[in-house]
Amino acid sequence: MSETQANNTYDDMAEGKAAEQAAMSAQYKMNLNALPVRAYLDQTVVPIMLQGLAEVARVRPEDPVAFLAAFLLKNNPNKV
């Protein structure tokens, strides 16, 4: 489908794009539930956890667990 055809698909482009994103999000969540544990963690937790652990290693805070928890909360990619 060309860009012109895609632009004419919806009466309200913003509403159409929002509907597409909602559908893709629902499909992504269903796919996550079907994954084995290791693949699920690799796709959802490991990337942000590695960033947080790298930051802990760089900063070397007095309380690394609290620091990591704060980092994960602040940088949560699923935050709404």
ABEGO torsion letter per residue (X at the ends): XBAAAAAAABABAAAAAAAAAAAAAAAAAAAAAABBAAAAAAAAAAAAAAAAAAAAAAAGBABAAAAAAAAAAAABAABX
